[in-house]
Amino acid sequence: MTQTFSTNSNNDLFLNAQGNLSISTGIEAVLLNCEHAVKTMLGECVLDLERGMPNFQVIWNGAPSRQQYDAALRQTILAVDGVSSISELIINIVSGALVYQATIVTIYGTGAING
């Protein structure tokens, strides 16, 4: 069973009702891992510089490219353990920001993330 630390809406770890670090399992854990993978900037992980989204190269360097962002987003999500496929990925520009909605098929079922 996939497990990961739970995070709140501020992306912070938090304590459960028993006073322990909250742990997510199953589909919730896989979806959280997808969210964390997408939020990780390429080069941010000092022990794995090839890990993360190439935001600077795709978004901030010149004109944003939806196609490149789509490809990088798909590659990042599909690399997460427990992800089987992406059934839907919608990318829009809202108030000058690239935002996404993804429906992800995992080994535990289907769920959605956005950011």
Buried (B, 14 or more C-beta within 10 A) or exposed (E): EBEBEBBEEEEEEEEEEEEEEBEBEBBBBBBBBBBBBBBBEBEEEEEEEEBBBBBEEBBEEEEBBEEEBBEBBBEBBBEBEBBBEBEEBEBEEEEEEBEBEBBBBBEBEBBEBEE
